[in-house]
Amino acid sequence: MAEAQGIALGPEPMDADVRPTRLLPLRQLVDISIYWLGLSCIWAGLDVILAGRLQYEGLVPAGTEGSALIRIAVLGAVIAAVLQPTVGAISDYTTSRWGRRKPYILVGSILDVLFLVGIATSNSVLMLAVFFLLLQASSNSAQGPFQGYVPDLVAEKQVGLASALLGIFSIFGLVTGTVVGSIGVATHQYAIATVGLGFIEVTTMLVVFIRVHEGRAARDRRGMSWLRVAGSAWGLDILRQRSFLWLLGSRFFFLMAGGVLMKLSLFYVARSLSQPQAEAATLVSVISVVVVAFTAIAIFPSARISDRIGRKPVIWVACGVGALGMVTVMVAPGVPVAFLGTALYGVAAGIFLAVDWALMTDVIPKASSGRYMGLSNVATATAGIAGLAVAGTLMDVVGGPSQGGSGPRAAMGFAALAFVVAAVLLVPVLEPLRGRAARRARTADGGVTGADDLTAAAAGERGVADAPPTEAAPADAVPADAVPAE
């Protein structure tokens, strides 16, 4: 009966690079997405807890807290960028009684809790850093395979909704983690707060592990060693995925722009708006609330609109609104105008969060979704640090030793420029037509739709690397995308 209603309760036979067609009930879409709450919660909470411990426990010399955090964050970003695609690619080929994604999600989440306990009990910055980097390894080993679920399980009609749920749960996780971390700092109960983050993550993981049914079958290794499979994540065949690479670049610059505002907001409020310390700290908290609120408001409408008119036009709107928001912040004469700019950025972030991920699942080869969704995290993991490095340096150069207010304003101007670059890099991305545009193209072309043309073009980008094996293929043939670069 469930199948007759279009509800997928188990693996659906499908071609190697075709989306599922069965529609999932809303409950299962929520089950697929809820783990994002746990993942976001951990990192948002740790940002607050680590900053609090460095600031108030004297783990590093006074005045070096920021540089200590940056060094740890850079190493963590490298681990995230390397492990997510590698473990994601391995999961594409994994067979187990639990499916190809769940073993990594389960083991990674359990290790997360152990390493969080290590962070909670560490009394030196060295041990904090060691357990933080181990946490990066375990968490990203779970996240890489987990990101393959939407391409594996969700039909095209529901991708926008699934992407919106991803955004909502990410926001919930950000807020939850920040609240837990802030309570830990305020009460000096760092250990309890840190372990509490792990409890939240494991709870969301169990929902996925117990309630989500695995999708397509694992790819055939055809005799390849697991080491070779791991190396395949970095094969040069990815250069044929031009739409994926352009979209990756667009995501990098968009996230870089947003990171500038969030990471340098205290400097902006204190220097550019001339607020004293207590008021500056309060305003930074208010800015975060404004951004989160407007992000949440924009997510679901943006997802629905993108299902009708396409993803790219909606992301272009996000880039335009984001650039306008950063320019508004840059020239704001006072707090009210600055809040207007941050609200505009929140709208842009909500639009982007709802649609970018959906577009990414549209353009990647579905059979290798673990690999490609893992590779997409390279932009996510490095954008914030790159933005901080460029905009922070610009702030210091323009502001000078006097720490003038022009420095943070210059950084916000750079963020506006980054939004423009993100929009430009999106232009070459090929996106299948949908909705009215597809129907108009079908009528104009006498039955051959523009979507068909774009699908063919995308298949040309993929080439044979991610195509399903044919009967004529020899038994020992090796997929092109499984051969690492020599």
N, C-alpha and C positions, 0 to 999 in steps of 0.2 A: 504493500500500500504506500509506504514511504516513497518508493521509487516512482510510483505512478504520479505522485505529487511533485516530482522533480527534485526530491531531496536525496542527496548522495549520502549513503550510509557506509560505503566501503570503497575500495579501489575501483576506479572506472577505467575500462580498457580504452586506450587512446593512442594515437600516433605519437611519435617521440617529440614532436615540436608543435603540438596542437593543444590549445586550452581545453579544459573540461567544458562540457556543455550543460551538465546538470546544475540546477540552482540549489544553493545551500540555504537552510533556514537561518534566520537572523541569529538564533541562539548559537549555531555552529560558527558563524562569522565572528561572533563575540568570543567564543572559545579560542578560535585561531589567533585573535588579536590581543587577548588579555595579557599574554606574556610580555608584551611591550611595556605594560605598566611596571612589572617587576624589574625589567632591565633598566628602564629610565629611572626608577626609584633608587636603585643602587648608586648610580653615578651622580645623580643630583644630590643625594644625601651625603655621599662621600666628599663631594666638593666642599660642602659646608663643614663637615666633621674634620677633614684634614686641615682646612684653613683655621678652624678653631683650635685644634691641637698645636699647630705650628705657632699660632699667635699667643696662646695662653699657657702652654705647657713648657715653653722654653726649649723645645727640641732642636732649634737652630738659633744661631746668633741673631740678635735683634737687627732688623733691617734687611735680612736675607730670606724672609719668608716667601716672598713672591718668586725669587729666583729658584728656590727649592721646589716650589710647586711646578714651575715651568719645566725644570729638568725631569721631574717625575712624569709630568704629562707628555713630554716629547717621547720618552721611552715607551710609555703606554700606547701612544698613537702608533708607533712603529709596530709594536706587537699586534695591535688591532688590525692594521693595514695588511700585515703578512698572514695572520692566522685565519681571518674570516674567509677569504677566497680559498685558501688551501683546504681547510676543513670542510667548507661548503662543497668543494669539488669532490673530496673524498666521500661525502655523504651522498652525492649523486649516484655513486656506484655501490653503496653499502646495502647489503641484504641482511635482515635479522628478523626475529619473530615479532619485533616491535615496529618494523618498517625501516626506512633509510634515514629519517631525520631524528626520531625520538631517542635513540641511544645517546647521541651527542648532547641533546637538550637535557636529558636526565643527569648524565655524568657531569656535564659542565655546571649545572645548577647546584649539585651536591658539593662539588669542589668550591664553588663560589662561597658557600656557607663556611666551609673550613678555612678558606683564606680570609674571609671577613672576621672570623674568630681570631686569626693570626694578627690582623690589623688592630683589632680591639685590644689585644694583649701586648702589643709591641710598645716598648718604652724608649725606642731610639728612632731617629729618622731613617737610618739604614734599614732596620727591620720593617718599618712602615713601607718603605719603597719596595723592598723585596716582596712582601705580601701583596702590595698594590699591583705589582707587575705580574705576579702569579694570578691574581684575580683577573687582570686583563686577559691573560691567556685562557683561563677557564671560561670566562664569560663570553669571549668572542668565539671560542670553540662551540659554544651552544648557539650563539646568535647567527653565525654563518649558515648552518643547516636550517635553523628556524625560519630564516627569511625566504627559504624556498617554498614555504607552504602556500602562499597566495598564488604563484604561478602553477603549483601542483594541483590545487584544489578549487580555485575560484573561477567561475565562468566569467567571460568578458562583461556580461551585463552587470555583474556584481563587483567588478574590480574597483570602481569608484567608491562604492560603499565600504569595501574592505580597506581601502586606503584611508578613508575618512575615520574609520574605527581605529586604525593604526595611529592616526594623529591624535584622536581623543584620548586613547589610553596612554600614549606617550606624554601628553600634557598632564593627565592625572598622575602618572608616575613622577613627573617633574615636581608637581606640587606636593605630592605625598612625601617624596624623598627630602625635599627642602624643609618641610614641616618637621619630619622626624629628626633630620640633622640639626635644625635650629633648636629644637627642644633639648637635644643632647648637649649642644653647646651652652644653652642657657642654664641647664641644671648640672653641668659638668659630668653628665652620665654618658661619656663617649662610648664606652664599651656596650652598654645596653642598646643605645641607638644604632651602633654599627651592626650588631647581631640582629637587631630588629629589621634592618634592611634585608638581610638574608632570609629571614622568615617570610617577609612579604614576597620576595622573588620566588621562593620554593612553593608557596601557595599558588601563585599564578602558573608556575611550571606544571604543577600537578593537574590543574585544569586542562592544560594542553595535552599532557601525557595520557590522561584517563579518557578525555572526551573527544579529542580530535582523531578522526580516522585518516590514515595515510592515503596518499593519492597514487600517482603513477608508480609503476614498478621501477626498481633500480636499473641503471644502465649496465650493459654487459661489459665487464672488464676485458674479456677476450684474452685472458692470460697475462695481462699487465700486472706488474708488482704494485703494491700500495705506494711505494716510494715514487714510482713513475706516475701513478694517478695523482699524487700530491703535487708533483712537478707540473702536471698538465694544467693546473690552475693558472700558471704563468706562461703558457705557450703563446707564441707570437701569432697564432691564428686569431687572437683577439683583435688584431689590427684590421681584420676584415669587418669587424662589427662597428662600422663607422657611426651609425646612429647611437649606439651605446656609448662610444667614446665621446662624441659631442655632448651627449646628455650628461655624462660624467663630469665634463668640464663645466657645463652650465651649473650643475649642482654644487660643484666646488666653490664657484664664485658667489653663488647665492648664499650658501652657508657661511662663507667667509665674511660677507657683508653683515649678516645678522650677528655673528660672533663679535664683531667690532663693537656694536652697541652694548651687548650684554656684558662683555668683559671689561670695557672701559667706561661704563656708566658712572662709576664712582668718581673717576677723574673728571669726567664731563660735568657732573653736578657740582663738585667741589671747586673746580677751576673756572669753568666757562660760565656757570651760573652763580658763582661766588657764595656757595652755601657753607656754613660752618659744619664741623665734623658730625655732630649729632643729627642735625637736619639733613645732611648729605646722606647718611646711612638710612634714614627713614625714607627719603625720596627714592633711593635706589630700590628699596623694597616695594614702594608704590609703583615704580616703573615696571618691575617684574610682574606685579599683579595686573597692571594695565595690559602688558604684552600678552600674558597668558589668557586674560579674559577675551580680548579681541581675536586672539588666535582660535580659541574654542568656538567663538561665534561664527567665524568664517569657514570652518572646516566642512560641515555638511552641505551648505549651499554650493560651495565650490566643487565638491565631488559630484553633485547632481548635475551641475551645469556642464562639467567636463564630459560627462557621459553623453550629453546631447550635442555639444559643439566641438568636442575634441579637447585633448589635454594641453596642447601647445598654446592656443590662444589664452587659456586660463593662466598658464604659467607666465606668459608675457604680461598679463595684467598684474600678476604678483610682483614681477620685476619692476614694473612702472610704479605701482603703489609703494613698494619698498624704497625705490630711489627717491620718490617724493617725500616719504617719511624721513629719510636720512637728511635730505636737504633742509627739511623743516627743523629737524633737531640741530643741524649745523648753524642755522641762522637765528634760532630762537632767542629772543631778547629776555625771556623769563621762563618760569616754570610752566605756566599754562600752555604756552606754545610748544614747549618741549614735550609735554604730555600728549599733545595732539600728534606730534611726530612719532612718538613711541606707539600710539594707538594705530597709526597708519602702518607702522612696521608689523604690529601684531596681526593686522588684517592680512598683510602680505605673507607672513609666516604661516597663517592658517590656510590660505589658498595654496601655497606651495606644498605644505605638509600633506594636504589632501590629494594633490594631483601628481606631484613629481614621482612619488613611489608607484602610482598606478601606471604612469607613462613608462617607467623603468620596466615594469613587468610586461608591458605591451611589446617592447622592442627587443627583449633578450631572447635567446634560444631557450625554449621551455624545458628541453631535456636536460640542460645544464644549468638549471635555475639556481642551484646551490652555489655553483662557481660564480655566476655572474652577479647574483645579489650580494655575494661576499665581496667581489671586486668593487661593487658600487660603494662599499663602505670605505674604500680608500679615500674618496672625497670627503665622506663624513668625518673620518678620523683625523684628517690632516687640515681641513679647512679652517677650523677654529684657531689652531696653533699658527697656521700661515697668516691668517688675518691679524692675530695678535702681534706677530713678529713685524709685519709691514706697518700696520696702523700704529702700534706702540712706538716703533722707531720714528715714524713720521710725527707723532705727538711730541716726542722728546726733542726732535730737531726743530720743529716749528715753535714749540713753547719755550725752548731754551732753558737755561739754568733757573730762570725766574719762575718756571712752571706757569707760564701765562695761559690764559683761557683760550688763546688761538690754537694751542696744540691739540686738545681734544676736538675742537671744531674741524680742524684739518683732517683728523682721523675719521670723523663722520662724513666728510666730503669724499674721502677715499672709499668708504662703504657705499655711498651713492654710486660712484663710478663702478664698483664691483657688481652692483645690480645691473647696470647697463651691459657690462661684459657678459653676464649670465644670460641676458636676453639675446644678445648677438650669437652666442655659442649654441643657442637652441635652434637657430634657423635651419641648419642642415639636417636636423633629426627627421627621419621619415616616420610618420605616424599613420596607421590605418585609419581611413575615414569611417565615421559611424553616424548613426541617426539620420537626420535630414540630408546631410552632405552626401552620405553614401547613397541614399535614394535618388538624389538629384544626379549624381554621377552615373548611376545605373541607367537612368532614363536618357541622359545625354549620350552615353556610349553604347546604347542599344543592348544593354544587358551585361556589359563588362564594366564593373564598377571601378572607380578610383581606388577604392579599398583593395580590390584585387590587384591593381597595378602596384600599389604600395606594398602589399603583401609579397608580391613577386620580387619587388626591389629588395625588400628586407631579406627574402630568402637568398637573393643573390649575394647580399652582404655576408650571410652565414655560410654560403657555399655548402660543400659536403661535410664540413666539420661537425655540424650539429644535426645533420639529417639522420633519420633512422636507417639502420643497415638494411640493405636489400638482400633478396635471396641469392643474387649473383655474387655477393661479396664472399670472398674466401673465409674460411672458418677462423683463420688466424689474423684477419685484417684488424688493424688498429685505427680507431677513429682519429682523424687529424687533430682534433682539439685535445686528444689525450697524449700527444707527443710534445714534451717540453722542448724549448728552444735549445739547440746545440750550443 
